[in-house]
Amino acid sequence: MEFRGVRFFDPSPVRFHQQDQPNLGGIFMSINSETLVNHMNHEIAAIQPSDILAFNAEIANIPGIVRLTLGEPDFNTPEHVKQAAIESIEADESHYAPSNGTLALRTAAAEFLAAKYDVHYDPASEVIITAGATGGIYTALTSILNPGDEVLIPTPIFPLYIAIVKLSGATPVFMDTSDNGFVLSPDQLQTTLAAHPKTKAVVLNFPSNPTGVTYRHDDLKALAAVLADQPIFVLSDEIYSELTYGEPHESIANYLPTQTILLNGVSKSHAMTGWRIGIMCAPKAITAQLGKIHQFTVTSTTTNAQAAATEALKNGLDDAQVMKREYQERRDYLYDALNDLGFQSAKPEGAFYLFSKIPAGLPQNSMAFCRELAHEARVALIPGSSFGPGGEGYVRISYAASMADLKTAVTRLRTYVASKKQGA
């Protein structure tokens, strides 16, 4: 048998040497994969797997459980949108699209944002089509952050932003808004900025996941006054903009157009979460830099999904209205029912979540409470601790579920709460 010189790993740092090893049928004696883990991106060690996904997996097999955990519409994609995708497939539109997205989709996106929110972007140079809003979050943060930068994040908030900030070598700075109705105040923002001179960006997500709270005209104007003329990016995730109740949605980009990286998409507005089409908009000079990271991350999003999204934004301007009416009915029912059971909440002004305080007398550790509720009452909620400072002691409840499921969940919650009071 012939032997070949094979380079293998020595546990001592950065030292390699040659050793003859047999080639056993083409498979070389190799280093232990656990050893290679220690040579991966060091920032990964600071990131924990999503406890939301872990909890969902844990309770998934409980028989008959009612899951109020979903962060996506429980409606189907509109028929005219699906038909556009079918026509695209039948027309053999199966090749790479331009990296920043088809011009047709970028134009439809720019026109949609202008018509709905009076924000204006050049589709040729200021719009990028991303792999969902998530793809935009990743591209934006990795494009603007350097190691040592700080990013101000109002909490509770969906934890995705936090993980990407850490992966970029930057530091998340949390602003707990739980004492202010889950709204970031200009005073809190100003105080935090003064204490953190390395701030590179501020993250906003409204309407909010997990609270359903949003920012209105006066809120945005006051926050913009604090940030104006400072070399600070505003990453504004407005993916739930079409699901607002009462006043129409207004974008921070109306007030800080030169500083804002605006994220939106069709996932919530057109029930297209699985199509993975997001929209990222920014001034031309910033977009040119964002495009570099985007093209080397995803190349381009799926071509026929872009055709569907073009149809959604061009000819489905008000497709969300049917969903919104249903969500508002569910919100009103669930808000009143939970209040009666002692679960106090800020009344949601958008999205499809309630963020409710766990009543006194029940487990105040939100993970322990949700685990007990799932096993004893067969109702699944998301622990508030998953959403950062200010979330402990709360639960996120999604009303992207049928009214029948909501009523079943309330009945089971009522029984559970009554049994705990009797046992106290």
C-alpha positions, 0 to 999 in steps of 0.5 A: 500500500502506498502512503501519502504525506498528510497534514494533520492538526496538532492541538497546540496553537497554530502549529502544523507538521507532516505525518504519514497516514494511510489513505483508506479507500480515499478517506484520510485520517482527519482531525476531530471536528470538535477541535475545528469548532474552536477555530470558528468565528469567536463571536458565535460563542456569544450567540445562543440558539433561539429559545423561541424555536427550542420551546416550540420544538419542546411543546410541539408533540403535546396532544391537542395543544393550542399554539398561540406562538405563530409569528406569521399570518394564518391566511393564504397568499392571495390568488392573484399573487399565486397566479403570477408565480405560476405564470412566471414558472410557466414562462421559464423564468428560472434564471438568476435575477439581478442581484438587487432584484428585478427592476419591475419589483424594485419599481413596484416596491418604491411605488407601494411605499410612496403611495402608502407612506409617502416615502420616496426611493429611486428603484434603480439605485435605492432599493434592494430586494432581500431574502425577507426582512431578515436578509435585510437586517443581516445585510444592513447590520453587517454592512455598517458595523465594525468591532467595538461599535454599539447599537442601541436597541429598545426592548422587549424586541425580537431577538434577531437583531441582537444576535447579528449585532454580536456576530458583527463584533459590535455591542448591543445596548439595551433600552428597557421600555417596559416602564413607558408602555413599551415605547422608546421616549426621546429622553431615554434615547438622549440619555442612552446616547450620552452614555454611549459615544460609540453608538453607530446605529439605533434599531426600531421595530414598529409595529412591534414584535412582541408588544404590538405597540407602534410609534405615531407622528409625535413619537417619531418626530421627537425621536428624529429630533434627537438623532438628526444631524448625528452620524448614526444610522437608523435601522427601521424594521417596519414589516408590520406597517400594513397591519396597524389599527386606527391611525395609518402607519407613518415611517421614521424615513419621513423624518430622517431620510438620509439616515434611515435604512428602511425594511419592509416586505410582503411577508405580513402584508400579503401572507407571504412569509414562505416566499422570502421577499423583503425590501430594503431602502436607503439613500443611493450612496448607502445602498451602493455599499449595502449591495456589496454585502447583499450580492455576496450573501444571497446572489439574488432572491428567487426569480418567480417569487419576485414575480409574485411579489411584483403582482402583490405590490402593484395590484394588491395595494389593499390585500392586507385589509381583509386580514387586518379586519379579522385580526382587529376582531381577534385582538379585541376579543383576546384583549378583553378576555385576558384582562378578565383573567388578570393578564394585563396588556398594552393594547396592540396598535398593530401586528398580531401580538399581545404582550401580557403580564403574568398575573400575581400568584402564577409563576413569574419566571416566564419560561417556567410559566409557559412550560407549565401552561403547555403541559397542564393546560395545553396552551402554548405561549412564548416566554417574554424573557426571549425578547430581552430586558423588560420581557421577563414576567410577560408572555407573547400571545399571537392572535394569528390563529382562528377565533375558535382556537382563541376561544379554546385557549381562553377557556383552558386559561380560565380553568388553569388560573382558577385551579391555581387560585384554589390551590393557593 
